[in-house]
Amino acid sequence: MLSQRAYQGILAIAHVANSPAHKSVTVSSIAQFLELSVSYTESLVKVLKQNDLLQASRGPGGGYQLAQALDSLSVWDVVSAYEDTLSKPEEKLSSPEAQLAQSLMDDCWAMEQKFLKESPLSSLVDKQTVQS
């Protein structure tokens, strides 16, 4: 299951991608779209920038744009920036039932991850707006 931050990150990058290609999107615009505080939105955008999904431009007319072509991005690219997928603590499960439940959860996570990798980010974006 996606974390709230990953979900908000998807919405944030979709909002940036929905802007005309030649225009940058400000953090305050993203915050208004997400109905979140500017400071919290800055933390979301910082993660996207650190993972080379967004690039920033300073000065008048500055803001954020996609760092990569929209067609090259999957939903997983955004989700993996927020989800800690590599460090899963190894627990010693006490019962066979708990081990089976954990195995089922691992299988579900693998299916979700596969689905998100195969889901293009462009499917969340109005292509007519991007081409403007």
N, C-alpha and C positions, 0 to 999 in steps of 0.2 A: 504494500500500500504506500502511496506517495506521501511524503511529509507535506505539511502546509507550506513550508518554505519552497519546496520543489514546485508545488502547484502554482504558487505566486510567481516564482521565477519563470515558469512557462508562460504565464499571462503577461509578465513584464516584457519578455523578449518578443512575444507575439505582437504586443502593442508597438514596440520599436519597429518590428518588421512590417507592420501595417502602415507605417508612415511612408510618404513618398521617398524614393531612394536618395534624393539630393538633400533631404531635410534631416537635421538631428533632432532627437527627442530629449527634452530636459527631464531631470529626475522629478521635478514637481509635476510635470505632465503625467509621468508614469504613476506617481503617487496618487494623483487625482483619479486616474483611470482605475487603479487598484483599490481606491478608497482606503489608503493606508497613510501613515505619517511619512513625511519626507525623510526623516532620519532612518526609519526602518527600511524604506524603499532604497535608500543609499546602500544599506547593507546587502540587500538583494542584488542590486546592480553591481556592487563591488565583486561579488562572487562570479557573476557573468563575465565581467571584465578580466578577472584573474584567470578564468578558464578560456580566454580568447574567443568568447562568443560575442562580446560587444567591444567596441572601441570608443574612446572619448575624444572629443575635440573641445578645446577651450576657446574662450573669447565670445564676442557677440555672435549669436547664432549657433553657439556651441551646444553640445549635448552628446547623446549616444546614438550610434548607428551599429548595424550588424558588422562584425569583424570578418565574417565569412559569407559566402553566397548562401542564400536561403535554401536553395535546392540541395546543398551539401550537408545540411543539418538534420538530425533526427531529434525526436522528442527526448530520447535517451541522452543526447549530448547535453541537454539542459538539466535533466533530472540527475544525471551522474555528478554534476557540479555541486549539487546539494546533498546527495545521499552518500553516506559513508559505506560503500559497498565492499571495501576490501578488509576492513577490520571488524570481524565478527568474533566476539569472544567465544572460545570453545568451552562450552559448559559440559560438565559431566551430568548427564541426565540420569535420574534415579530409576526410572521404570521403563519397561519396553513400550508402554503406551506413550510416555513422554518422548521417547526416541522416535516413535512413529509419527507423532504430531509434529515434531521438529523436522522430520524428513518431508512431510507433506508441505510444511511452510517453506522449506527450501525449494521444493519443486514449484510451488506457486510463485515464489520470487523469481526463479529462473524463467518461468513462462512470461511473467510480467516484464522482465528485463528484455527478453526476446521481442515481445510485442512492441515495446517502446523503441527499441533499436530499429525495427522495421517501419515505424510510423514517422513519416517525414514531417518536419516542423511546418513545412509549407501547407500541409493539410489544415492547419489552424489559422492560416492567414488569408485574407482576401487578396487574391493575386491582382485584381484590378487596381487596388490602392497602391500596391508595391510598384507597379509598372508606371504609375503617374509621374 
